[in-house]
């Protein structure tokens, strides 16, 4: 299929990239970079997109898995940012990735720590968010409105809630993505279907306005990719390739709680952080039984690691905050794993072009809006933003890099898997693969052994599919990005032999 990514296609695309001059070179294959590759390719431009590691290797796979409508930005008066979030959420829910992005309920428990006046203010905010939903055109059937629940109903959805003094809960709805890394894979594959050359394990060593010096990380070979426009979409690492961009990273940590740690949790939780106005910890149950709990916001000093670690201080903080809403405090033994991502906060830049049309801005603002910059040599860099608005970030970057190109098409362009799902498709496969779910199951006809589960309900067939069609080149790609088995060390170790065996099916 035209969207398939695999080792053989990578070699073909590498050969072409060595000799051709492309319209656009995109550096970085997180959500924004893969989105920019798709945006440019779908406009009819020739595209090469490179990443030193794998699809979704960096920040994009460490998100909260929220596709949110910008409610938090309304509280600080950033109506434009909130509106942009609501519009982009609508596109994902209705047009581009309805198989990967759905609505999810969230409870804010009304414990004694939440005064009645604060609860009234929060409900007013939820209603404003619902007004944004309506204005963006998202139908109520896809994203229900907010309501207040009695204590009994709240406990039915979250039986582990603290009952002492519980007055009920505020129920709100927002978007969530089943797996942020899978969204990036879908973007990259859709870009490939439109002709983009997707080159993982290809490190950009130096950028200029007419291309880049790159190194094939599998062979060590260095060569040039020539391009008429270059987009730096490496996020928190952007300053390493474009020194005029100065960033101040912020670390966000999540815990991975063991199944059952919060009982039969049927909704997410928003837990107020003591002493912080309008800041909440998020608890989000996963389809595989695990539960994610986050999110910290701590500055990161010093060198920027490829894979940031979650410090024990963040783990303790999150356990304490989430525990304030529970009958039984969480224990360290409830934590099966943890992950951390880095937000690219703009520090000091010479801004030539921004998403808002204004140069510069307060750091607090820039951490919530994306910024498009042009360096003196012509390289376009896009930084900031959030997962929800990746498509708009990509569109703005391509507009800046290729001002004479035709208009963007991606607001209504379905990603691979977004088509109709066959009746009878198992729910878990439908949520991960959409209309391609039956093609994954068909691999079992080729080899019945591929029906064997590996972990978390994931089968060997899904690993083989990732090798043949999703660009997985090694076991880490399979366990840490195409699936999230690797978030828990013992699960990863148990699944490693199956992942290594799947690579032989290339």
C-alpha positions in Angstrom: 0.0 0.0 0.0 1.2 3.5 -0.7 1.2 4.5 2.9 3.4 1.6 4.0 6.7 2.4 5.8 9.3 -0.3 6.2 13.1 -0.9 5.9 12.9 -1.5 2.1 11.0 1.7 1.5 13.5 3.6 3.7 16.4 2.4 1.5 14.6 3.5 -1.6 13.7 6.9 -0.2 17.3 7.4 1.0 18.6 6.7 -2.5 16.2 9.3 -3.9 17.0 11.9 -1.2 20.7 11.7 -2.1 20.2 12.9 -5.6 17.0 14.9 -5.8 16.3 18.5 -4.8 13.0 18.6 -2.8 10.7 21.5 -2.3 10.6 21.0 1.4 12.9 19.3 3.9 11.4 18.8 7.3 13.6 18.0 10.3 11.9 16.2 13.2 9.2 13.6 13.0 7.1 14.3 16.0 3.5 15.4 15.6 4.4 18.8 14.2 7.2 17.5 11.9 5.1 14.6 10.6 2.2 17.1 10.3 4.3 19.5 8.3 5.5 16.7 6.0 1.8 15.8 5.3 0.7 19.4 4.9 3.4 20.1 2.3 3.0 16.8 0.5 -0.8 17.2 0.3 -0.2 20.6 -1.4 1.6 18.9 -4.2 5.1 19.7 -2.9 8.0 17.2 -3.0 9.0 16.4 0.6 11.8 14.7 2.5 11.4 14.4 6.3 14.2 13.1 8.6 14.6 12.2 12.2 17.7 11.2 14.1 15.7 8.4 15.9 12.2 7.2 15.2 8.7 8.5 14.6 7.4 10.1 17.8 10.7 9.5 19.6 10.7 12.8 21.4 8.1 14.9 23.2 5.1 13.8 21.1 4.9 10.3 22.8 5.1 11.8 26.3 2.0 13.9 26.3 -1.0 13.6 28.6 -3.0 12.0 25.7 -5.4 14.9 25.8 -6.9 16.5 22.8 -8.3 19.5 24.7 -10.5 22.4 23.8 -8.4 25.1 25.5 -10.4 25.5 28.7 -7.3 26.3 30.8 -6.4 29.2 28.4 -9.8 30.8 28.9 -9.0 31.2 32.6 -6.0 33.4 31.7 -7.8 35.3 29.0 -6.2 33.7 26.0 -9.4 33.4 24.0 -7.5 33.1 20.7 -5.5 30.1 21.9 -8.6 28.5 23.4 -10.5 29.0 20.1 -7.6 27.5 18.1 -7.6 24.4 20.4 -11.4 23.9 20.1 -11.2 24.2 16.3 -8.3 21.7 16.0 -10.0 19.3 18.4 -13.1 19.4 16.2 -11.0 18.5 13.1 -9.5 15.5 14.9 -12.8 14.2 16.3 -14.9 14.6 13.1 -12.6 14.5 10.1 -8.9 13.6 10.4 -8.6 10.9 13.1 -12.0 9.8 14.5 -10.6 6.3 15.1 -7.8 7.6 17.3 -9.5 10.6 19.0 -12.7 10.4 21.0 -14.5 12.1 23.8 -13.8 11.1 27.4 -15.5 12.1 30.7 -13.6 13.7 33.6 -14.6 14.2 37.2 -13.6 17.0 39.4 -14.4 15.7 42.9 -16.1 18.3 45.2 -14.2 17.5 48.3 -13.7 19.8 51.3 -10.6 21.1 49.5 -12.8 22.6 46.8 -14.9 25.5 48.3 -18.3 26.1 46.9 -17.3 29.4 45.3 -14.5 27.7 43.5 -16.8 25.0 42.3 -19.2 27.6 40.9 -16.3 29.3 39.1 -15.1 26.0 37.6 -18.6 25.1 36.4 -18.9 28.5 34.7 -15.6 27.8 33.0 -16.8 24.4 31.8 -19.9 26.1 30.3 -17.6 28.6 28.5 -15.7 25.7 27.1 -18.9 24.1 26.0 -19.8 27.3 24.2 -16.4 27.1 22.4 -17.3 23.5 21.4 -20.6 24.7 19.8 -18.9 27.6 18.1 -16.3 25.3 16.6 -19.1 23.1 15.2 -18.5 20.0 17.3 -21.9 18.3 17.7 -23.0 17.5 21.3 -23.3 13.8 20.4 -19.5 13.7 20.0 -18.7 15.9 22.9 -21.4 16.1 25.7 -21.8 19.1 27.8 -20.8 19.6 31.5 -23.0 18.7 34.4 -22.9 18.3 38.2 -23.2 14.9 39.7 -24.4 13.8 43.1 -22.0 12.0 45.3 -23.4 8.5 44.6 -23.1 8.9 40.8 -19.5 10.2 41.2 -18.6 7.2 43.3 -20.1 4.9 40.6 -17.7 6.4 38.1 -14.7 6.6 40.5 -15.3 4.3 43.5 -11.9 5.1 45.0 -12.8 8.8 45.7 -12.6 10.1 49.2 -16.1 9.9 50.7 -15.6 12.1 53.7 -17.2 15.4 52.9 -17.8 14.5 49.2 -20.5 16.8 47.8 -20.5 15.2 44.4 -18.4 16.1 41.3 -18.3 18.3 38.3 -18.5 16.2 35.1 -16.9 17.6 32.0 -15.9 16.1 28.6 -12.9 16.6 26.4 -11.0 14.8 23.7 -8.3 12.1 24.2 -6.1 10.2 21.8 -5.8 6.5 22.3 -2.1 6.8 21.8 -0.1 9.9 20.9 2.6 7.9 19.2 0.1 6.2 17.0 -1.2 9.5 15.9 2.3 10.5 14.8 2.6 7.2 12.9 -0.7 7.8 11.1 0.5 11.3 10.1 3.8 10.0 8.8 2.1 7.2 6.8 -0.5 9.6 5.3 2.4 11.9 4.3 4.1 8.9 2.7 0.9 8.1 0.8 1.1 11.6 -0.7 4.7 11.0 -1.8 6.7 12.3 1.2 10.0 10.5 1.9 10.0 9.6 5.6 13.5 8.9 6.8 14.0 7.8 10.4 17.5 7.1 11.8 18.7 10.0 9.6 20.3 12.7 11.8 20.5 16.3 10.6 24.0 17.5 11.4 23.7 21.1 10.1 20.9 23.1 8.5 20.9 25.9 6.0 18.2 27.6 3.9 18.9 25.2 1.0 19.2 21.9 2.7 21.0 19.9 5.4 24.0 17.7 6.0 22.7 14.4 7.4 24.0 11.1 8.6 22.4 7.7 8.2 22.6 6.5 11.7 22.4 2.8 10.6 25.5 3.0 8.3 27.3 6.1 9.4 27.3 7.5 5.9 27.0 11.3 5.6 25.5 13.1 2.6 23.5 16.3 1.7 19.8 16.7 1.2 19.1 19.7 -1.0 15.9 21.6 -0.6 14.2 24.8 -1.7 12.9 25.3 1.8 13.8 23.9 5.2 11.6 23.5 8.3 13.1 22.8 11.7 10.4 20.9 13.7 12.7 19.4 16.3 10.9 21.0 19.3 12.9 21.3 22.4 16.1 20.4 20.5 15.5 23.2 17.8 18.2 25.4 19.2 20.9 22.8 18.6 20.3 23.2 14.8 19.2 26.8 14.8 21.3 28.7 17.4 19.3 31.9 17.1 16.4 30.0 18.8 16.8 30.0 22.6 14.6 27.6 24.6 14.0 27.0 28.2 12.6 23.5 28.6 10.0 22.5 31.1 9.6 18.9 32.3 6.2 17.2 32.6 6.1 13.9 34.4 3.4 11.2 34.4 3.1 8.1 36.5 1.9 4.8 35.1 -0.2 3.2 37.9 -0.9 -0.5 38.0 -4.3 -1.8 36.9 -6.7 -1.7 39.9 -4.8 0.9 41.7 -7.9 3.1 41.7 -10.5 0.4 41.5 -12.9 0.3 38.5 -12.2 3.8 37.3 -14.6 4.7 34.5 -13.8 8.4 34.1 -10.7 10.6 34.3 -10.1 12.8 37.3 -9.1 16.4 37.7 -7.5 16.9 41.1 -6.8 20.4 42.3 -3.1 21.0 43.2 -3.1 22.5 46.7 -2.0 26.2 46.8 -2.2 26.5 43.0 -5.0 28.5 41.3 -6.5 26.7 38.3 -3.9 23.9 38.3 -4.9 20.3 38.4 -3.4 16.9 38.3 -4.9 14.6 35.7 -5.8 10.9 36.2 -6.6 9.1 33.0 -7.6 5.4 32.8 -6.3 3.5 29.7 -8.0 0.7 27.7 -5.2 -1.7 28.8 -6.1 -1.3 32.5 -3.1 1.0 33.3 -3.8 4.5 34.6 -1.7 7.6 33.8 -1.4 10.3 36.4 0.3 13.7 35.8 1.4 16.4 35.2 4.3 18.3 36.7 5.8 21.5 35.3 9.4 21.9 36.4 12.2 23.8 34.6 15.0 21.7 33.2 18.6 23.1 33.4 21.6 21.8 31.6 21.9 19.5 28.6 18.7 18.3 26.9 18.5 14.5 27.1 17.1 12.4 24.2 14.9 10.6 26.8 14.2 12.6 29.9 13.9 10.7 33.2 11.1 11.2 35.8 12.8 12.1 39.1 11.6 10.6 42.3 10.6 14.0 43.6 8.0 14.2 40.7 6.7 10.8 41.6 6.3 11.7 45.2 4.6 15.0 44.3 2.0 13.3 42.0 1.2 10.6 44.5 0.6 13.1 47.2 -1.6 15.4 45.0 -3.8 12.6 43.5 -4.0 11.0 47.0 -5.8 14.1 48.3 -9.0 13.0 46.4 -8.9 9.4 47.4 -10.1 7.3 50.3 -6.8 5.4 50.3 -3.6 7.2 49.6 -1.6 5.9 46.7 1.5 3.9 47.6 4.9 3.8 45.8 4.1 0.2 45.0 1.1 1.3 43.0 3.5 2.9 40.4 4.5 0.5 37.7 6.4 3.1 35.7 6.8 6.7 34.9 7.6 8.9 31.9 8.6 12.5 31.4 8.4 14.9 28.4 9.9 18.3 27.7 8.0 21.4 26.7 9.9 23.9 24.5 9.4 27.3 26.2 10.7 30.1 24.1 13.2 32.2 26.0 14.7 35.0 23.9 14.4 35.0 20.1 14.5 37.4 17.2 10.9 36.7 16.0 10.2 37.3 12.3 6.8 35.6 12.3 4.5 34.3 15.0 1.2 32.4 15.0 -0.5 35.5 16.5 1.0 38.0 14.1 2.9 39.7 16.9 6.6 39.5 17.6 7.9 38.2 21.0 5.5 38.0 23.9 5.7 36.9 27.5 7.2 33.5 28.2 4.0 32.3 29.8 2.1 33.2 26.7 4.6 31.6 24.3 4.5 28.3 26.3 0.8 28.1 25.3 1.0 29.3 21.7 3.2 28.2 18.9 5.7 30.4 17.2 7.1 30.3 13.7 10.6 31.9 13.2 12.8 32.5 10.3 16.6 32.6 10.8 18.9 34.8 8.7 19.8 31.9 6.4 16.1 31.2 5.7 15.5 28.1 7.9 11.9 28.2 9.3 11.6 26.9 12.9 8.3 26.1 14.6 8.3 25.7 18.4 5.8 25.8 21.3 2.2 24.8 21.0 0.8 21.5 22.1 -0.3 18.1 20.6 -3.9 19.3 20.0 -2.8 22.1 17.6 0.0 20.2 15.8 -2.0 20.5 12.5 -2.2 24.3 12.7 1.5 24.5 13.7 2.4 22.5 10.6 0.2 24.6 8.3 1.7 27.8 9.6 5.3 26.4 9.2 4.6 25.4 5.6 3.0 28.7 4.8 6.1 30.5 6.1 8.5 28.2 4.3 6.5 28.1 1.0 4.5 31.3 0.8 3.5 30.7 -2.9 2.2 27.1 -2.4 -1.5 26.3 -2.7 -3.6 26.5 0.5 -3.4 23.8 3.1 -5.8 20.8 2.8 -5.2 19.1 6.1 -8.2 20.4 8.1 -10.4 17.8 6.4 -7.9 15.3 5.2 -8.4 11.9 6.8 -5.4 10.0 8.2 -4.8 6.4 7.4 -7.3 4.3 9.2 -9.9 7.0 9.4 -12.3 5.3 7.0 -15.4 3.2 7.8 -14.7 0.3 10.2 -16.1 -3.1 9.2 -19.0 -4.4 11.4 -17.8 -6.9 13.9 -14.3 -5.4 14.2 -13.0 -6.0 17.8 -13.2 -2.7 19.7 -9.5 -2.6 20.8 -8.3 -3.1 17.2 -10.8 -0.5 15.9 -9.5 2.1 18.3 -5.9 1.5 17.3 -6.2 0.8 13.6 -9.6 2.0 12.4 -10.4 0.8 8.9 -7.1 -1.1 8.8 -8.0 -3.4 11.7 -9.1 -6.3 9.4 -5.9 -6.1 7.5 -4.0 -6.6 10.7 -6.2 -9.6 11.6 -5.6 -11.0 8.1 -2.0 -11.5 9.0 -3.1 -14.4 11.2 -4.3 -16.3 8.1 -0.8 -16.1 6.8 0.6 -17.5 10.1 -1.8 -18.6 12.8 1.0 -18.3 15.4 0.6 -14.5 15.0 -2.6 -14.6 16.9 -0.7 -15.2 20.1 -1.0 -12.4 22.7 2.3 -10.6 23.6 1.2 -8.2 26.4 -1.8 -6.0 27.2 -3.9 -7.8 24.6 -1.5 -6.9 21.8 -0.8 -9.8 19.5 2.2 -10.9 17.4 0.3 -9.9 14.3 0.3 -6.2 15.5 4.1 -6.3 15.8 4.5 -7.8 12.3 2.1 -5.1 11.0 4.3 -2.4 12.6 7.4 -3.9 10.9 5.8 -4.2 7.4 3.7 -1.0 7.4 4.5 1.4 10.2 8.3 1.8 9.8 9.4 -0.1 12.9 13.1 -1.0 12.5 14.0 -2.5 15.8 12.5 -3.9 19.0 12.5 -0.5 20.7 10.4 0.9 18.0 7.9 -1.9 18.5 7.7 -1.9 22.3 8.2 1.8 23.1 6.4 3.6 20.2 4.2 1.4 18.0 2.9 -0.1 21.2 3.4 1.2 24.8 4.3 -2.1 26.3 7.7 -0.7 27.2 6.3 1.8 29.7 6.5 -0.9 32.4 9.9 -2.6 32.6 8.6 -6.1 33.4 6.1 -6.0 30.5 8.9 -4.9 28.2 11.2 -7.7 29.3 8.5 -10.3 28.8 7.6 -9.0 25.3 11.1 -8.5 24.0 11.5 -12.0 22.5 8.3 -11.6 20.5 9.4 -8.2 19.3 12.7 -9.5 18.1 11.0 -12.4 16.3 8.6 -10.0 14.6 11.5 -8.2 12.9 12.2 -11.3 10.8 8.8 -10.8 9.0 10.1 -7.8 7.1 
